[in-house]
Amino acid sequence: MLKKVLRILFTIIGLIIGYIVGDKLIKTNYIPIVRNTGGGSIQSIIFLVLCTLAFGFILFLISPWINKLIMKVMDYLERNIQKIPTLDIIFGTTGAIIGLIISYLFVGLFARISTLWTMIAVVISVIMAALGTNIAIRKRDDIIAVFSNMKKVSSSRDKKTKTVSRGTPKVLDTSVIIDGRILDICQTGFIEGTLIIPNFVLEELRHIADSSDGLKRNRGRRGLDILNKIQKELDIEVEISEKDFPDIPEVDSKLLKLAQLLNGKVITNDYNLNKVAEFQGVPVLNINELANAVKPIVLPGEEMTIQIMKDGKESGQGIAYLDDGTMIVVEGGKKHIGETLDVIVTSVLQTAAGRMIFAKQKDNLQGEVI
């Protein structure tokens, strides 16, 4: 539709240009056929009509190439503008407008003197616009701080306003929303920056919530409940991103592309997505890695009381769990399934899946020492 409108517009422009050119040629008497007949003769009118149609037809023919050039310029600008933060665009545009206003106040009078002054005025206006853009972007944080302080003074009694953080944007994926721990982490205040929830992630959650499989349906509904709590309960800025990438079918690939455009980070607990993101150079915050990092440190020689829950893979082993889910492998614990034992830690193994503790029954270890 846009291409058709542009083609019609260029044709109209061609007709207007043809009319202006034909009229100028008639008045200058450079055309022999209308030189001695005057501007109101039939020859002059026919020449003017032919000139108008000729330029309109020429612009009509070359309009597809002009349209392609315009589309390429628009795509180039769109790709580059997407990489620029919204605040930079707003402040840069505002600074350019202020610079143009200031330049007009100083050079507007001189531009009327001569053509040379007009050219100088244009150059000064461009310089002032660029200078205003540069200053506005560089002083963005200071300007925001001034307005933030003014807002705090005027709304000091309103304690329910959400905190606008200047940290790196965090893009949430489907798995971390369903997991739900992101809500607790954000409530502690360790997460800074805007939480970005892509629209295509919402669509995936909706499809999961509408699944015929009961387990998937419950997981999808849990994810939607977590999102509602994030928007209503968290004192942090939450943004629903409408940006989509129709040419990319996979949701994970869309997440990484969006994070690259926003210069943000992806929050996930998906091991495979974590590895792909590292390969593409996209920063990732993995909830599972965070959980493993904050688990209590257990050193060899420490004593603990545990309950053997099941037998292990190796012969005679028993398996127990700490409150945080850490697995404890107890040597010789198979015959004590269901019992509570005092054990001593012998070694700790850190794996990609988490921490694993190996232990022996306290009485048996004391017997070996004796």
GIQUI-V408034 format. One record per residue. N is the residue number from 1. RES is the residue in one small letter. SS is DSSP state (a for helix, b for strand, c for the rest). PHI is phi in radians with two decimals (NA if undefined). Layout:
n:res:ss:phi
N:RES:SS:PHI
N:RES:SS:PHI
This chain:
n:res:ss:phi
1:m:c:NA
2:l:a:-1.09
3:k:a:-1.12
4:k:a:-1.12
5:v:a:-1.10
6:l:a:-1.12
7:r:a:-1.16
8:i:a:-1.11
9:l:a:-1.10
10:f:a:-1.16
11:t:a:-1.11
12:i:a:-1.11
13:i:a:-1.07
14:g:a:-1.08
15:l:a:-1.09
16:i:a:-1.13
17:i:a:-1.09
18:g:a:-1.06
19:y:a:-1.11
20:i:a:-1.13
21:v:a:-1.11
22:g:a:-1.07
23:d:a:-1.12
24:k:a:-1.12
25:l:a:-1.13
26:i:a:-1.13
27:k:a:-1.21
28:t:a:-1.45
29:n:c:1.07
30:y:c:-1.46
31:i:c:-1.64
32:p:a:-1.03
33:i:a:-1.21
34:v:a:-2.06
35:r:c:-1.16
36:n:c:-1.91
37:t:c:-1.84
38:g:c:1.57
39:g:c:-1.27
40:g:c:-1.74
41:s:c:-1.32
42:i:a:-1.13
43:q:a:-1.07
44:s:a:-1.16
45:i:a:-1.14
46:i:a:-1.10
47:f:a:-1.07
48:l:a:-1.12
49:v:a:-1.15
50:l:a:-1.12
51:c:a:-1.11
52:t:a:-1.10
53:l:a:-1.15
54:a:a:-1.11
55:f:a:-1.16
56:g:a:-1.07
57:f:a:-1.18
58:i:a:-1.10
59:l:a:-1.14
60:f:a:-1.11
61:l:a:-1.25
62:i:a:-1.55
63:s:a:-1.05
64:p:a:-1.02
65:w:a:-1.21
66:i:a:-1.14
67:n:a:-1.08
68:k:a:-1.06
69:l:a:-1.10
70:i:a:-1.11
71:m:a:-1.10
72:k:a:-1.12
73:v:a:-1.12
74:m:a:-1.12
75:d:a:-1.11
76:y:a:-1.09
77:l:a:-1.11
78:e:a:-1.12
79:r:a:-1.08
80:n:a:-1.34
81:i:a:-1.18
82:q:a:-1.09
83:k:c:-1.42
84:i:c:-1.60
85:p:c:-0.99
86:t:a:-1.04
87:l:a:-1.08
88:d:a:-1.11
89:i:a:-1.12
90:i:a:-1.12
91:f:a:-1.19
92:g:a:-1.11
93:t:a:-1.11
94:t:a:-1.08
95:g:a:-1.10
96:a:a:-1.13
97:i:a:-1.11
98:i:a:-1.09
99:g:a:-1.08
100:l:a:-1.15
101:i:a:-1.11
102:i:a:-1.10
103:s:a:-1.12
104:y:a:-1.15
105:l:a:-1.11
106:f:a:-1.62
107:v:a:-1.90
108:g:c:-1.07
109:l:c:-1.26
110:f:a:-1.25
111:a:a:-1.14
112:r:a:-1.53
113:i:c:-1.29
114:s:c:-2.72
115:t:a:-1.13
116:l:a:-1.07
117:w:a:-1.16
118:t:a:-1.12
119:m:a:-1.11
120:i:a:-1.10
121:a:a:-1.10
122:v:a:-1.11
123:v:a:-1.08
124:i:a:-1.11
125:s:a:-1.10
126:v:a:-1.11
127:i:a:-1.09
128:m:a:-1.13
129:a:a:-1.13
130:a:a:-1.12
131:l:a:-1.13
132:g:a:-1.10
133:t:a:-1.08
134:n:a:-1.09
135:i:a:-1.15
136:a:a:-1.09
137:i:a:-1.23
138:r:a:-1.17
139:k:c:-1.70
140:r:a:-1.01
141:d:a:-1.10
142:d:a:-1.15
143:i:a:-1.15
144:i:a:-1.09
145:a:a:-1.09
146:v:a:-1.08
147:f:a:-1.18
148:s:a:-1.14
149:n:a:-1.13
150:m:a:-1.12
151:k:a:-1.18
152:k:a:-1.12
153:v:a:-1.17
154:s:a:-1.33
155:s:c:-2.18
156:s:c:-1.18
157:r:c:-1.49
158:d:c:-1.56
159:k:c:-1.69
160:k:c:-1.78
161:t:c:-1.24
162:k:c:-1.37
163:t:c:-1.34
164:v:c:-1.69
165:s:c:-1.67
166:r:c:-1.73
167:g:c:-1.31
168:t:c:-1.18
169:p:c:-1.05
170:k:b:-2.01
171:v:b:-1.64
172:l:b:-1.58
173:d:c:-1.72
174:t:a:-1.10
175:s:a:-1.11
176:v:a:-1.30
177:i:a:-1.23
178:i:a:-1.13
179:d:a:-1.02
180:g:c:1.57
181:r:a:-1.22
182:i:a:-1.07
183:l:a:-1.12
184:d:a:-1.15
185:i:a:-1.16
186:c:a:-1.14
187:q:a:-1.15
188:t:a:-1.34
189:g:c:1.56
190:f:c:-1.36
191:i:c:-1.65
192:e:c:-2.00
193:g:c:1.72
194:t:c:-1.34
195:l:b:-1.49
196:i:b:-1.75
197:i:b:-1.96
198:p:b:-1.15
199:n:a:-1.15
200:f:a:-1.23
201:v:a:-1.24
202:l:a:-1.07
203:e:a:-1.11
204:e:a:-1.13
205:l:a:-1.09
206:r:a:-1.13
207:h:a:-1.13
208:i:a:-1.14
209:a:a:-1.17
210:d:c:-1.65
211:s:c:-1.16
212:s:c:-1.32
213:d:c:-1.32
214:g:a:-1.07
215:l:a:-1.14
216:k:a:-1.10
217:r:a:-1.07
218:n:a:-1.15
219:r:a:-1.14
220:g:a:-1.12
221:r:a:-1.17
222:r:a:-1.08
223:g:a:-1.07
224:l:a:-1.15
225:d:a:-1.12
226:i:a:-1.09
227:l:a:-1.08
228:n:a:-1.08
229:k:a:-1.17
230:i:a:-1.07
231:q:a:-1.26
232:k:a:-1.61
233:e:a:-1.78
234:l:c:-1.48
235:d:c:-1.61
236:i:c:-2.61
237:e:c:-1.31
238:v:b:-2.12
239:e:b:-2.22
240:i:b:-1.59
241:s:b:-1.56
242:e:c:-1.51
243:k:c:-1.15
244:d:c:-2.34
245:f:c:-2.26
246:p:c:-1.03
247:d:c:-1.39
248:i:c:-1.93
249:p:c:-1.37
250:e:c:-1.41
251:v:a:-1.14
252:d:a:-1.07
253:s:a:-1.15
254:k:a:-1.12
255:l:a:-1.04
256:l:a:-1.15
257:k:a:-1.12
258:l:a:-1.12
259:a:a:-1.10
260:q:a:-1.14
261:l:a:-1.16
262:l:a:-1.53
263:n:c:0.98
264:g:c:-1.97
265:k:b:-2.17
266:v:b:-1.74
267:i:b:-1.77
268:t:b:-2.66
269:n:c:-2.26
270:d:c:-1.55
271:y:a:-1.11
272:n:a:-1.16
273:l:a:-1.08
274:n:a:-1.05
275:k:a:-1.19
276:v:a:-1.12
277:a:a:-1.11
278:e:a:-1.07
279:f:a:-1.14
280:q:a:-1.55
281:g:c:1.37
282:v:c:-1.69
283:p:c:-1.10
284:v:b:-2.29
285:l:b:-1.94
286:n:b:-1.72
287:i:a:-1.12
288:n:a:-1.14
289:e:a:-1.12
290:l:a:-1.13
291:a:a:-1.10
292:n:a:-1.17
293:a:a:-1.22
294:v:c:-1.70
295:k:c:-1.17
296:p:c:-1.01
297:i:c:-1.39
298:v:c:-1.98
299:l:c:-1.90
300:p:c:-0.99
301:g:c:1.76
302:e:c:-1.31
303:e:b:-1.80
304:m:b:-2.69
305:t:b:-1.91
306:i:b:-2.37
307:q:b:-2.03
308:i:c:-1.27
309:m:c:-1.71
310:k:b:-2.79
311:d:b:-1.49
312:g:c:-1.62
313:k:c:-1.27
314:e:c:-1.44
315:s:c:-1.12
316:g:c:1.47
317:q:c:-1.38
318:g:b:-2.12
319:i:b:-2.01
320:a:b:-2.31
321:y:b:-2.37
322:l:c:-1.39
323:d:c:-1.10
324:d:c:-1.53
325:g:c:1.64
326:t:c:-1.13
327:m:b:-1.50
328:i:b:-2.06
329:v:b:-1.73
330:v:b:-1.84
331:e:b:-1.22
332:g:c:1.29
333:g:c:-1.59
334:k:a:-1.08
335:k:a:-1.36
336:h:a:-2.00
337:i:c:-1.04
338:g:c:1.59
339:e:c:-1.74
340:t:b:-1.74
341:l:b:-2.18
342:d:b:-1.67
343:v:b:-2.18
344:i:b:-2.12
345:v:b:-1.21
346:t:b:-1.79
347:s:b:-2.81
348:v:b:-2.26
349:l:b:-2.05
350:q:b:-1.73
351:t:b:-2.10
352:a:c:-1.13
353:a:c:-1.41
354:g:b:2.52
355:r:b:-1.71
356:m:b:-2.16
357:i:b:-1.94
358:f:b:-1.91
359:a:b:-2.54
360:k:b:-2.23
361:q:b:-1.11
362:k:a:-1.06
363:d:a:-1.10
364:n:a:-1.14
365:l:a:-1.19
366:q:a:-1.14
367:g:a:-1.13
368:e:a:-1.15
369:v:a:-1.14
370:i:c:-1.11
